[in-house]
Amino acid sequence: MITAVHGIIQSQQQSSAYLPLTTAWIAETGESDVTIIDALNTLEQSMINNSLTSKIKAFYPFVGGNATKHKYNFMNAVDSDTAFRLTFNGGWTHSSTGAKPNGTNGWADTYLNPTIILSQDSVYMGMYSRTNISELSTDMGNNVINPVFDLELYLGVFYSYINGPLVFAGAGGTNGYFSTSRYGATDSYIAKDGSSIASTVSPSTGCVNGNIMLATSTVTYFSSKELAGSIISEGLTNAEDLILYNLLQTFNTSLNRQV
């Protein structure tokens, strides 16, 4: 009897030790997989330690293996448009390794409008892709309303329009963590796995007034890349981007789905 009581106390102590975002995630999703919960909690602590929590507006970790759990924004795990909960459209496959659109009509609406939530000179997007494929696709953003705001891995080339002129470079394969950032009136870059591969010093031209989409930015060219993490944030420097990549790589390694 005493052992059982001690066991309950220990379980309660472990549950109460989780950080606020992880605790909210558990409450909303009903997640019970300790490996997933511990990975999220470790990631949350690392975000706090590196002063990233207040900057990141949406993080979709795609853990739990089904569409219901995959729709939630870890930064605000509430089932509402204003919390930037995803709505999946078209064909998707959901599994323990991530969320995979079908490449023909699959996309997701984040409900996050950069004009309302971010600013013209401080915006960032990142996607962790588990798929290496050459395809005619745009992958994240909004390319419907000017100024263009998107991240494209298009036929093996990484393109980005981020509230300003085009930045592009060879992608070197489409599996890994791809990010783009504008972190000032003139500074923007694209990066793979935390390393900048192209940058530009040019003025921003405005801020897109439309919702960011995942697996497309046009509702025309659809991606088939499996996602193991998508992020929308205030602008991050190259140094902050590298830190974030390392945190995500540790997170996905703990779930045995790293690339």
Secondary structure, 3 states (H helix, E strand, C coil): CHHHHHHHHHHHHHHHCCCHHHHHHHHHHCCCCHHHHHHHHHHHHHHHHCCCCCCEEEEECCCCCCHHHHCCCHHHCCCCHHHCCCEEECCEEEECCEEEECCCCCEEECCCCHHHHCECCEEEEEEEECCCCCCCCCCEEECCCCCCEEEEEECCEEEEEECCCEEEEECCCCCEEEEEEECCCCEEEEEECCEEEEEEECCCCCCCCCCCEECCCCCCCCCCCCEEEEEEECCCCHHHHHHHHHHHHHHHHHCCCCC
